[in-house]
């Protein structure tokens, strides 16, 4: 199966819908990989927000 794409939220929603639609369980290694990729995307989004917020702080 191909990796999911999009934002971390979009990936999580797609993964949930795939689990509900699947006739058989999704491969555990694939699910774990998708969760890891979604978590990495979320962490990158958070890092960007932190950097942006730091740029706006008054010292």
CHARMM-style PDB file with segment names, atoms N, HN, CA, C and O in Angstrom:
ATOM      1  N   UNK     1       0.844  -1.189   0.000  1.00  0.00      PROA
ATOM      2  CA  UNK     1       0.000   0.000   0.000  1.00  0.00      PROA
ATOM      3  C   UNK     1       0.883   1.244   0.000  1.00  0.00      PROA
ATOM      4  O   UNK     1       1.968   1.261   0.582  1.00  0.00      PROA
ATOM      5  N   UNK     2       0.387   2.285  -0.670  1.00  0.00      PROA
ATOM      6  HN  UNK     2      -0.494   2.272  -1.143  1.00  0.00      PROA
ATOM      7  CA  UNK     2       1.109   3.549  -0.715  1.00  0.00      PROA
ATOM      8  C   UNK     2       0.946   4.301   0.597  1.00  0.00      PROA
ATOM      9  O   UNK     2      -0.029   4.113   1.325  1.00  0.00      PROA
ATOM     10  N   UNK     3       1.921   5.158   0.883  1.00  0.00      PROA
ATOM     11  HN  UNK     3       2.713   5.311   0.292  1.00  0.00      PROA
ATOM     12  CA  UNK     3       1.830   6.002   2.066  1.00  0.00      PROA
ATOM     13  C   UNK     3       0.738   7.042   1.872  1.00  0.00      PROA
ATOM     14  O   UNK     3       0.486   7.496   0.756  1.00  0.00      PROA
ATOM     15  N   UNK     4       0.094   7.413   2.969  1.00  0.00      PROA
ATOM     16  HN  UNK     4       0.299   7.044   3.875  1.00  0.00      PROA
ATOM     17  CA  UNK     4      -0.916   8.460   2.945  1.00  0.00      PROA
ATOM     18  C   UNK     4      -0.218   9.807   2.790  1.00  0.00      PROA
ATOM     19  O   UNK     4       0.941   9.961   3.175  1.00  0.00      PROA
ATOM     20  N   UNK     5      -0.928  10.778   2.225  1.00  0.00      PROA
ATOM     21  HN  UNK     5      -1.870  10.653   1.912  1.00  0.00      PROA
ATOM     22  CA  UNK     5      -0.375  12.113   2.041  1.00  0.00      PROA
ATOM     23  C   UNK     5      -1.317  13.139   2.636  1.00  0.00      PROA
ATOM     24  O   UNK     5      -2.448  12.818   3.002  1.00  0.00      PROA
ATOM     25  N   UNK     6      -0.852  14.366   2.731  1.00  0.00      PROA
ATOM     26  HN  UNK     6       0.066  14.627   2.434  1.00  0.00      PROA
ATOM     27  CA  UNK     6      -1.654  15.452   3.269  1.00  0.00      PROA
ATOM     28  C   UNK     6      -1.150  15.866   4.638  1.00  0.00      PROA
ATOM     29  O   UNK     6      -0.090  15.433   5.089  1.00  0.00      PROA
ATOM     30  N   UNK     7      -1.929  16.710   5.286  1.00  0.00      PROA
ATOM     31  HN  UNK     7      -2.791  17.062   4.920  1.00  0.00      PROA
ATOM     32  CA  UNK     7      -1.568  17.163   6.629  1.00  0.00      PROA
ATOM     33  C   UNK     7      -1.691  16.005   7.611  1.00  0.00      PROA
ATOM     34  O   UNK     7      -2.252  14.957   7.290  1.00  0.00      PROA
ATOM     35  N   UNK     8      -1.167  16.206   8.791  1.00  0.00      PROA
ATOM     36  HN  UNK     8      -0.711  17.057   9.052  1.00  0.00      PROA
ATOM     37  CA  UNK     8      -1.260  15.145   9.795  1.00  0.00      PROA
ATOM     38  C   UNK     8      -2.717  14.834  10.125  1.00  0.00      PROA
ATOM     39  O   UNK     8      -3.068  13.674  10.344  1.00  0.00      PROA
ATOM     40  N   UNK     9      -3.555  15.845  10.161  1.00  0.00      PROA
ATOM     41  HN  UNK     9      -3.270  16.787   9.983  1.00  0.00      PROA
ATOM     42  CA  UNK     9      -4.983  15.642  10.439  1.00  0.00      PROA
ATOM     43  C   UNK     9      -5.653  14.872   9.310  1.00  0.00      PROA
ATOM     44  O   UNK     9      -6.437  13.955   9.554  1.00  0.00      PROA
ATOM     45  N   UNK    10      -5.344  15.247   8.078  1.00  0.00      PROA
ATOM     46  HN  UNK    10      -4.707  15.992   7.879  1.00  0.00      PROA
ATOM     47  CA  UNK    10      -5.919  14.549   6.928  1.00  0.00      PROA
ATOM     48  C   UNK    10      -5.488  13.083   6.905  1.00  0.00      PROA
ATOM     49  O   UNK    10      -6.290  12.199   6.604  1.00  0.00      PROA
ATOM     50  N   UNK    11      -4.232  12.834   7.220  1.00  0.00      PROA
ATOM     51  HN  UNK    11      -3.580  13.552   7.464  1.00  0.00      PROA
ATOM     52  CA  UNK    11      -3.731  11.455   7.256  1.00  0.00      PROA
ATOM     53  C   UNK    11      -4.443  10.641   8.329  1.00  0.00      PROA
ATOM     54  O   UNK    11      -4.823   9.494   8.093  1.00  0.00      PROA
ATOM     55  N   UNK    12      -4.623  11.232   9.502  1.00  0.00      PROA
ATOM     56  HN  UNK    12      -4.314  12.164   9.693  1.00  0.00      PROA
ATOM     57  CA  UNK    12      -5.291  10.520  10.599  1.00  0.00      PROA
ATOM     58  C   UNK    12      -6.739  10.192  10.231  1.00  0.00      PROA
ATOM     59  O   UNK    12      -7.221   9.091  10.497  1.00  0.00      PROA
ATOM     60  N   UNK    13      -7.426  11.157   9.618  1.00  0.00      PROA
ATOM     61  HN  UNK    13      -7.035  12.051   9.403  1.00  0.00      PROA
ATOM     62  CA  UNK    13      -8.819  10.911   9.199  1.00  0.00      PROA
ATOM     63  C   UNK    13      -8.885   9.829   8.122  1.00  0.00      PROA
ATOM     64  O   UNK    13      -9.757   8.961   8.158  1.00  0.00      PROA
ATOM     65  N   UNK    14      -7.967   9.886   7.173  1.00  0.00      PROA
ATOM     66  HN  UNK    14      -7.259  10.591   7.144  1.00  0.00      PROA
ATOM     67  CA  UNK    14      -7.950   8.879   6.093  1.00  0.00      PROA
ATOM     68  C   UNK    14      -7.649   7.497   6.653  1.00  0.00      PROA
ATOM     69  O   UNK    14      -8.262   6.513   6.241  1.00  0.00      PROA
ATOM     70  N   UNK    15      -6.713   7.417   7.585  1.00  0.00      PROA
ATOM     71  HN  UNK    15      -6.215   8.217   7.920  1.00  0.00      PROA
ATOM     72  CA  UNK    15      -6.382   6.130   8.202  1.00  0.00      PROA
ATOM     73  C   UNK    15      -7.590   5.560   8.935  1.00  0.00      PROA
ATOM     74  O   UNK    15      -7.876   4.368   8.830  1.00  0.00      PROA
ATOM     75  N   UNK    16      -8.290   6.400   9.668  1.00  0.00      PROA
ATOM     76  HN  UNK    16      -8.058   7.369   9.753  1.00  0.00      PROA
ATOM     77  CA  UNK    16      -9.486   5.938  10.375  1.00  0.00      PROA
ATOM     78  C   UNK    16     -10.547   5.443   9.408  1.00  0.00      PROA
ATOM     79  O   UNK    16     -11.193   4.425   9.659  1.00  0.00      PROA
ATOM     80  N   UNK    17     -10.730   6.158   8.299  1.00  0.00      PROA
ATOM     81  HN  UNK    17     -10.205   6.984   8.095  1.00  0.00      PROA
ATOM     82  CA  UNK    17     -11.743   5.723   7.339  1.00  0.00      PROA
ATOM     83  C   UNK    17     -11.319   4.431   6.633  1.00  0.00      PROA
ATOM     84  O   UNK    17     -12.158   3.576   6.350  1.00  0.00      PROA
ATOM     85  N   UNK    18     -10.033   4.289   6.352  1.00  0.00      PROA
ATOM     86  HN  UNK    18      -9.351   4.984   6.581  1.00  0.00      PROA
ATOM     87  CA  UNK    18      -9.555   3.046   5.739  1.00  0.00      PROA
ATOM     88  C   UNK    18      -9.778   1.854   6.656  1.00  0.00      PROA
ATOM     89  O   UNK    18     -10.155   0.774   6.199  1.00  0.00      PROA
ATOM     90  N   UNK    19      -9.548   2.048   7.942  1.00  0.00      PROA
ATOM     91  HN  UNK    19      -9.242   2.925   8.313  1.00  0.00      PROA
ATOM     92  CA  UNK    19      -9.768   0.953   8.889  1.00  0.00      PROA
ATOM     93  C   UNK    19     -11.235   0.543   8.924  1.00  0.00      PROA
ATOM     94  O   UNK    19     -11.551  -0.641   9.043  1.00  0.00      PROA
ATOM     95  N   UNK    20     -12.127   1.523   8.820  1.00  0.00      PROA
ATOM     96  HN  UNK    20     -11.870   2.484   8.724  1.00  0.00      PROA
ATOM     97  CA  UNK    20     -13.556   1.226   8.820  1.00  0.00      PROA
ATOM     98  C   UNK    20     -14.028   0.563   7.537  1.00  0.00      PROA
ATOM     99  O   UNK    20     -14.970  -0.229   7.558  1.00  0.00      PROA
ATOM    100  N   UNK    21     -13.379   0.881   6.412  1.00  0.00      PROA
ATOM    101  HN  UNK    21     -12.613   1.524   6.395  1.00  0.00      PROA
ATOM    102  CA  UNK    21     -13.777   0.353   5.106  1.00  0.00      PROA
ATOM    103  C   UNK    21     -13.161  -1.013   4.796  1.00  0.00      PROA
ATOM    104  O   UNK    21     -13.678  -1.752   3.958  1.00  0.00      PROA
ATOM    105  N   UNK    22     -12.078  -1.341   5.457  1.00  0.00      PROA
ATOM    106  HN  UNK    22     -11.657  -0.741   6.137  1.00  0.00      PROA
ATOM    107  CA  UNK    22     -11.312  -2.546   5.106  1.00  0.00      PROA
ATOM    108  C   UNK    22     -12.100  -3.822   5.392  1.00  0.00      PROA
ATOM    109  O   UNK    22     -12.742  -3.962   6.433  1.00  0.00      PROA
ATOM    110  N   UNK    23     -12.029  -4.754   4.427  1.00  0.00      PROA
ATOM    111  HN  UNK    23     -11.507  -4.640   3.581  1.00  0.00      PROA
ATOM    112  CA  UNK    23     -12.650  -6.063   4.617  1.00  0.00      PROA
ATOM    113  C   UNK    23     -11.813  -6.932   5.549  1.00  0.00      PROA
ATOM    114  O   UNK    23     -12.336  -7.799   6.249  1.00  0.00      PROA
ATOM    115  N   UNK    24     -10.515  -6.685   5.546  1.00  0.00      PROA
ATOM    116  HN  UNK    24     -10.090  -5.980   4.978  1.00  0.00      PROA
ATOM    117  CA  UNK    24      -9.605  -7.404   6.423  1.00  0.00      PROA
ATOM    118  C   UNK    24      -8.733  -6.375   7.133  1.00  0.00      PROA
ATOM    119  O   UNK    24      -8.630  -5.233   6.685  1.00  0.00      PROA
ATOM    120  N   UNK    25      -8.113  -6.769   8.225  1.00  0.00      PROA
ATOM    121  HN  UNK    25      -8.197  -7.697   8.588  1.00  0.00      PROA
ATOM    122  CA  UNK    25      -7.281  -5.802   8.964  1.00  0.00      PROA
ATOM    123  C   UNK    25      -6.163  -5.242   8.078  1.00  0.00      PROA
ATOM    124  O   UNK    25      -5.590  -5.949   7.249  1.00  0.00      PROA
ATOM    125  N   UNK    26      -5.875  -3.966   8.275  1.00  0.00      PROA
ATOM    126  HN  UNK    26      -6.340  -3.391   8.948  1.00  0.00      PROA
ATOM    127  CA  UNK    26      -4.767  -3.349   7.562  1.00  0.00      PROA
ATOM    128  C   UNK    26      -3.458  -3.931   8.091  1.00  0.00      PROA
ATOM    129  O   UNK    26      -3.378  -4.291   9.265  1.00  0.00      PROA
ATOM    130  N   UNK    27      -2.439  -4.030   7.251  1.00  0.00      PROA
ATOM    131  HN  UNK    27      -2.503  -3.738   6.296  1.00  0.00      PROA
ATOM    132  CA  UNK    27      -1.162  -4.583   7.711  1.00  0.00      PROA
ATOM    133  C   UNK    27      -0.591  -3.743   8.862  1.00  0.00      PROA
ATOM    134  O   UNK    27      -0.434  -2.529   8.727  1.00  0.00      PROA
ATOM    135  N   UNK    28      -0.284  -4.385   9.980  1.00  0.00      PROA
ATOM    136  HN  UNK    28      -0.412  -5.371  10.090  1.00  0.00      PROA
ATOM    137  CA  UNK    28       0.197  -3.636  11.155  1.00  0.00      PROA
ATOM    138  C   UNK    28       1.439  -2.798  10.882  1.00  0.00      PROA
ATOM    139  O   UNK    28       1.550  -1.681  11.388  1.00  0.00      PROA
ATOM    140  N   UNK    29       2.372  -3.315  10.094  1.00  0.00      PROA
ATOM    141  HN  UNK    29       2.283  -4.222   9.683  1.00  0.00      PROA
ATOM    142  CA  UNK    29       3.578  -2.537   9.814  1.00  0.00      PROA
ATOM    143  C   UNK    29       3.253  -1.291   8.991  1.00  0.00      PROA
ATOM    144  O   UNK    29       3.881  -0.250   9.184  1.00  0.00      PROA
ATOM    145  N   UNK    30       2.296  -1.375   8.088  1.00  0.00      PROA
ATOM    146  HN  UNK    30       1.785  -2.221   7.931  1.00  0.00      PROA
ATOM    147  CA  UNK    30       1.883  -0.226   7.295  1.00  0.00      PROA
ATOM    148  C   UNK    30       1.191   0.809   8.180  1.00  0.00      PROA
ATOM    149  O   UNK    30       1.461   2.005   8.065  1.00  0.00      PROA
ATOM    150  N   UNK    31       0.294   0.351   9.067  1.00  0.00      PROA
ATOM    151  HN  UNK    31       0.075  -0.620   9.160  1.00  0.00      PROA
ATOM    152  CA  UNK    31      -0.414   1.264   9.970  1.00  0.00      PROA
ATOM    153  C   UNK    31       0.593   1.983  10.866  1.00  0.00      PROA
ATOM    154  O   UNK    31       0.499   3.193  11.073  1.00  0.00      PROA
ATOM    155  N   UNK    32       1.551   1.231  11.391  1.00  0.00      PROA
ATOM    156  HN  UNK    32       1.628   0.248  11.223  1.00  0.00      PROA
ATOM    157  CA  UNK    32       2.568   1.839  12.263  1.00  0.00      PROA
ATOM    158  C   UNK    32       3.370   2.881  11.499  1.00  0.00      PROA
ATOM    159  O   UNK    32       3.664   3.951  12.031  1.00  0.00      PROA
ATOM    160  N   UNK    33       3.722   2.580  10.266  1.00  0.00      PROA
ATOM    161  HN  UNK    33       3.483   1.711   9.834  1.00  0.00      PROA
ATOM    162  CA  UNK    33       4.463   3.535   9.433  1.00  0.00      PROA
ATOM    163  C   UNK    33       3.634   4.795   9.201  1.00  0.00      PROA
ATOM    164  O   UNK    33       4.164   5.903   9.287  1.00  0.00      PROA
ATOM    165  N   UNK    34       2.346   4.645   8.910  1.00  0.00      PROA
ATOM    166  HN  UNK    34       1.916   3.745   8.840  1.00  0.00      PROA
ATOM    167  CA  UNK    34       1.480   5.793   8.662  1.00  0.00      PROA
ATOM    168  C   UNK    34       1.342   6.658   9.912  1.00  0.00      PROA
ATOM    169  O   UNK    34       1.354   7.886   9.833  1.00  0.00      PROA
ATOM    170  N   UNK    35       1.211   6.010  11.053  1.00  0.00      PROA
ATOM    171  HN  UNK    35       1.201   5.012  11.117  1.00  0.00      PROA
ATOM    172  CA  UNK    35       1.117   6.763  12.308  1.00  0.00      PROA
ATOM    173  C   UNK    35       2.420   7.526  12.568  1.00  0.00      PROA
ATOM    174  O   UNK    35       2.396   8.675  13.008  1.00  0.00      PROA
ATOM    175  N   UNK    36       3.544   6.883  12.296  1.00  0.00      PROA
ATOM    176  HN  UNK    36       3.564   5.949  11.938  1.00  0.00      PROA
ATOM    177  CA  UNK    36       4.841   7.544  12.464  1.00  0.00      PROA
ATOM    178  C   UNK    36       5.000   8.733  11.535  1.00  0.00      PROA
ATOM    179  O   UNK    36       5.494   9.783  11.944  1.00  0.00      PROA
ATOM    180  N   UNK    37       4.581   8.571  10.280  1.00  0.00      PROA
ATOM    181  HN  UNK    37       4.180   7.718   9.948  1.00  0.00      PROA
ATOM    182  CA  UNK    37       4.664   9.676   9.315  1.00  0.00      PROA
ATOM    183  C   UNK    37       3.727  10.823   9.701  1.00  0.00      PROA
ATOM    184  O   UNK    37       4.093  11.992   9.572  1.00  0.00      PROA
ATOM    185  N   UNK    38       2.528  10.496  10.171  1.00  0.00      PROA
ATOM    186  HN  UNK    38       2.230   9.547  10.275  1.00  0.00      PROA
ATOM    187  CA  UNK    38       1.584  11.530  10.604  1.00  0.00      PROA
ATOM    188  C   UNK    38       2.131  12.269  11.822  1.00  0.00      PROA
ATOM    189  O   UNK    38       2.002  13.489  11.920  1.00  0.00      PROA
ATOM    190  N   UNK    39       2.734  11.541  12.739  1.00  0.00      PROA
ATOM    191  HN  UNK    39       2.839  10.549  12.660  1.00  0.00      PROA
ATOM    192  CA  UNK    39       3.318  12.162  13.925  1.00  0.00      PROA
ATOM    193  C   UNK    39       4.481  13.068  13.536  1.00  0.00      PROA
ATOM    194  O   UNK    39       4.619  14.162  14.083  1.00  0.00      PROA
ATOM    195  N   UNK    40       5.312  12.632  12.604  1.00  0.00      PROA
ATOM    196  HN  UNK    40       5.200  11.743  12.159  1.00  0.00      PROA
ATOM    197  CA  UNK    40       6.430  13.458  12.140  1.00  0.00      PROA
ATOM    198  C   UNK    40       5.915  14.731  11.460  1.00  0.00      PROA
ATOM    199  O   UNK    40       6.481  15.806  11.658  1.00  0.00      PROA
ATOM    200  N   UNK    41       4.856  14.621  10.668  1.00  0.00      PROA
ATOM    201  HN  UNK    41       4.397  13.747  10.507  1.00  0.00      PROA
ATOM    202  CA  UNK    41       4.266  15.790  10.007  1.00  0.00      PROA
ATOM    203  C   UNK    41       3.695  16.748  11.044  1.00  0.00      PROA
ATOM    204  O   UNK    41       3.841  17.964  10.917  1.00  0.00      PROA
ATOM    205  N   UNK    42       3.045  16.205  12.068  1.00  0.00      PROA
ATOM    206  HN  UNK    42       2.927  15.218  12.172  1.00  0.00      PROA
ATOM    207  CA  UNK    42       2.499  17.040  13.135  1.00  0.00      PROA
ATOM    208  C   UNK    42       3.620  17.767  13.874  1.00  0.00      PROA
ATOM    209  O   UNK    42       3.503  18.958  14.162  1.00  0.00      PROA
ATOM    210  N   UNK    43       4.706  17.056  14.181  1.00  0.00      PROA
ATOM    211  HN  UNK    43       4.801  16.088  13.948  1.00  0.00      PROA
ATOM    212  CA  UNK    43       5.838  17.662  14.889  1.00  0.00      PROA
ATOM    213  C   UNK    43       6.456  18.782  14.057  1.00  0.00      PROA
ATOM    214  O   UNK    43       6.832  19.820  14.602  1.00  0.00      PROA
ATOM    215  N   UNK    44       6.565  18.585  12.758  1.00  0.00      PROA
ATOM    216  HN  UNK    44       6.259  17.742  12.316  1.00  0.00      PROA
ATOM    217  CA  UNK    44       7.108  19.626  11.883  1.00  0.00      PROA
ATOM    218  C   UNK    44       6.194  20.841  11.861  1.00  0.00      PROA
ATOM    219  O   UNK    44       6.674  21.974  11.889  1.00  0.00      PROA
ATOM    220  N   UNK    45       4.891  20.625  11.811  1.00  0.00      PROA
ATOM    221  HN  UNK    45       4.501  19.704  11.788  1.00  0.00      PROA
ATOM    222  CA  UNK    45       3.945  21.736  11.862  1.00  0.00      PROA
ATOM    223  C   UNK    45       4.096  22.515  13.170  1.00  0.00      PROA
ATOM    224  O   UNK    45       4.095  23.746  13.167  1.00  0.00      PROA
ATOM    225  N   UNK    46       4.224  21.802  14.276  1.00  0.00      PROA
ATOM    226  HN  UNK    46       4.225  20.802  14.279  1.00  0.00      PROA
ATOM    227  CA  UNK    46       4.389  22.444  15.584  1.00  0.00      PROA
ATOM    228  C   UNK    46       5.698  23.229  15.650  1.00  0.00      PROA
ATOM    229  O   UNK    46       5.740  24.323  16.213  1.00  0.00      PROA
ATOM    230  N   UNK    47       6.760  22.672  15.079  1.00  0.00      PROA
ATOM    231  HN  UNK    47       6.725  21.784  14.622  1.00  0.00      PROA
ATOM    232  CA  UNK    47       8.055  23.355  15.083  1.00  0.00      PROA
ATOM    233  C   UNK    47       7.948  24.668  14.310  1.00  0.00      PROA
ATOM    234  O   UNK    47       8.464  25.697  14.746  1.00  0.00      PROA
ATOM    235  N   UNK    48       7.279  24.624  13.168  1.00  0.00      PROA
ATOM    236  HN  UNK    48       6.860  23.788  12.813  1.00  0.00      PROA
ATOM    237  CA  UNK    48       7.110  25.844  12.367  1.00  0.00      PROA
ATOM    238  C   UNK    48       6.305  26.892  13.127  1.00  0.00      PROA
ATOM    239  O   UNK    48       6.624  28.080  13.076  1.00  0.00      PROA
ATOM    240  N   UNK    49       5.271  26.459  13.825  1.00  0.00      PROA
ATOM    241  HN  UNK    49       5.012  25.494  13.866  1.00  0.00      PROA
ATOM    242  CA  UNK    49       4.480  27.398  14.620  1.00  0.00      PROA
ATOM    243  C   UNK    49       5.320  28.004  15.734  1.00  0.00      PROA
ATOM    244  O   UNK    49       5.209  29.198  16.012  1.00  0.00      PROA
ATOM    245  N   UNK    50       6.161  27.197  16.376  1.00  0.00      PROA
ATOM    246  HN  UNK    50       6.251  26.227  16.150  1.00  0.00      PROA
ATOM    247  CA  UNK    50       7.023  27.695  17.443  1.00  0.00      PROA
ATOM    248  C   UNK    50       8.010  28.726  16.912  1.00  0.00      PROA
ATOM    249  O   UNK    50       8.220  29.765  17.538  1.00  0.00      PROA
ATOM    250  N   UNK    51       8.612  28.447  15.769  1.00  0.00      PROA
ATOM    251  HN  UNK    51       8.442  27.603  15.261  1.00  0.00      PROA
ATOM    252  CA  UNK    51       9.571  29.375  15.160  1.00  0.00      PROA
ATOM    253  C   UNK    51       8.860  30.668  14.797  1.00  0.00      PROA
ATOM    254  O   UNK    51       9.398  31.752  15.023  1.00  0.00      PROA
ATOM    255  N   UNK    52       7.671  30.572  14.244  1.00  0.00      PROA
ATOM    256  HN  UNK    52       7.234  29.692  14.061  1.00  0.00      PROA
ATOM    257  CA  UNK    52       6.896  31.762  13.887  1.00  0.00      PROA
ATOM    258  C   UNK    52       6.566  32.571  15.133  1.00  0.00      PROA
ATOM    259  O   UNK    52       6.688  33.796  15.129  1.00  0.00      PROA
ATOM    260  N   UNK    53       6.152  31.897  16.192  1.00  0.00      PROA
ATOM    261  HN  UNK    53       6.053  30.902  16.195  1.00  0.00      PROA
ATOM    262  CA  UNK    53       5.803  32.591  17.441  1.00  0.00      PROA
ATOM    263  C   UNK    53       7.027  33.271  18.047  1.00  0.00      PROA
ATOM    264  O   UNK    53       6.927  34.387  18.557  1.00  0.00      PROA
ATOM    265  N   UNK    54       8.176  32.609  17.996  1.00  0.00      PROA
ATOM    266  HN  UNK    54       8.257  31.703  17.582  1.00  0.00      PROA
ATOM    267  CA  UNK    54       9.397  33.196  18.534  1.00  0.00      PROA
ATOM    268  C   UNK    54       9.768  34.470  17.775  1.00  0.00      PROA
ATOM    269  O   UNK    54      10.293  35.417  18.362  1.00  0.00      PROA
ATOM    270  N   UNK    55       9.498  34.488  16.488  1.00  0.00      PROA
ATOM    271  HN  UNK    55       9.072  33.719  16.012  1.00  0.00      PROA
ATOM    272  CA  UNK    55       9.812  35.650  15.669  1.00  0.00      PROA
ATOM    273  C   UNK    55       8.947  36.860  16.005  1.00  0.00      PROA
ATOM    274  O   UNK    55       9.277  37.988  15.639  1.00  0.00      PROA
ATOM    275  N   UNK    56       7.856  36.624  16.691  1.00  0.00      PROA
ATOM    276  HN  UNK    56       7.588  35.707  16.989  1.00  0.00      PROA
ATOM    277  CA  UNK    56       6.935  37.702  17.040  1.00  0.00      PROA
ATOM    278  C   UNK    56       7.074  38.164  18.475  1.00  0.00      PROA
ATOM    279  O   UNK    56       6.408  39.119  18.875  1.00  0.00      PROA
ATOM    280  N   UNK    57       7.915  37.520  19.256  1.00  0.00      PROA
ATOM    281  HN  UNK    57       8.456  36.745  18.930  1.00  0.00      PROA
ATOM    282  CA  UNK    57       8.077  37.915  20.663  1.00  0.00      PROA
ATOM    283  C   UNK    57       8.870  39.200  20.762  1.00  0.00      PROA
ATOM    284  O   UNK    57       9.834  39.413  20.027  1.00  0.00      PROA
ATOM    285  N   UNK    58       8.450  40.051  21.682  1.00  0.00      PROA
ATOM    286  HN  UNK    58       7.667  39.878  22.279  1.00  0.00      PROA
ATOM    287  CA  UNK    58       9.197  41.274  21.962  1.00  0.00      PROA
ATOM    288  C   UNK    58      10.166  41.002  23.092  1.00  0.00      PROA
ATOM    289  O   UNK    58       9.816  40.396  24.105  1.00  0.00      PROA
ATOM    290  N   UNK    59      11.372  41.454  22.902  1.00  0.00      PROA
ATOM    291  HN  UNK    59      11.656  41.947  22.080  1.00  0.00      PROA
ATOM    292  CA  UNK    59      12.380  41.247  23.952  1.00  0.00      PROA
ATOM    293  C   UNK    59      12.697  42.544  24.624  1.00  0.00      PROA
ATOM    294  OT1 UNK    59      13.523  42.581  25.536  1.00  0.00      PROA
TER     295      UNK     59
END
